[in-house]
Amino acid sequence: MNFFKKRLNGKASVYLSDTQGPFDLAHLIRGDEIFTDFYDDPGFVRHLMELSTYVYIEATKYLKRVIDEPLNAGYHSNSLYMEGCGVR
C-alpha cells in the first residue's frame, strides 16, 4: 500500500480493499459446514464470529491507518467517495 501511495503521488487514491465482512471470513475459515453449525453447534459459530469480527475490525483499522483513510469514510474504485461508512 505504501509503495502504491508513493508511486501514485496523489493522482489516485489507494483504498481499502473490498473485505466483505466477518461472516465471509468465518465461512472461509470453516467452509460450508458453518451453515449446519448454526443448528449443530451454535456456540462454536458464535465463538468463530467473535474471532472473525475482531480480526476484521483490527485489520480494517490497521489498513486504513496505512493509507490515511478515515475510519468512517473512504474511497472505492477512485470514483466513489463514501461518508458514514468505513468498510465495503
N, C-alpha and C positions, 0 to 999 in steps of 0.2 A: 504494500500500500504506500509506504514511504517512497519507494522507487518511482511509482507512477505519479504520485503527487509532485515529486521533483521534476520528472520528465514533462508533465503537462503544464507545469508552471502557471496554474490558474486559468488555462484555456478551457478546461473542462473539469468537472468535479469528480473526485473519486468518492464513491458512495458505498454504503453498507450493502453487501450482497443480500439477495432475497433468501433469508434464512428460514422461511416457512414458520415454524413455531415449535413449542415444546412437545406437542403430540407427535409431530413429524420426527423429531429426534428420538422419542421413545419408540416409535414404530421402526425406525432404522436400527435401533439397538436390539429390540425384541423380535421383530419380524411380525408376520401376520398372526402369530399366536396371541398378540396383545388383544385382538378382538374377542377371543374366547376367554382371555384372562379377566376381562371385566366381570364375567359371570363366575369363573372358576376360582379366581384369586384377586378380588378387588383390592385387598391390602397391598399386594405386590404392585398393581397398577398405580395405586396412589403413591407408593414409595418411588417408583420409577418416574412418575410425573413430577414429583417434588425435585428429584435429582435433575431431570432434563430441564425443568423450568429454571432451576438455579444456574445450570450451565448456560442456558440460552440467555439469561439476563446478564450474567457476568461476561460472557463472550461479546455480547452486544455493547456493553459499556466499554470494554477494552477496545474493540474495533472502532467505535465512534470517537474515542479519545485519540486514537492514532490518526484518524482522518479529519479531526477537528469538526465533527458533526455534532450538533446539539442532541441531547437525549430525547427531546420532544419534537423533533423536526428532521427533515433530511431530503436529499435528492434521490431520484430514481431515474435511470436512463438519461440523465443530464437534461431532460426536457421537462421533468415533473418535479416540483418542489412541494413538499408536504409539511404542514404545520399541524400540531395537535396529535401527532402520532410519531412514534420513534422507530418502528420496525416495519418491514414489509411482510 
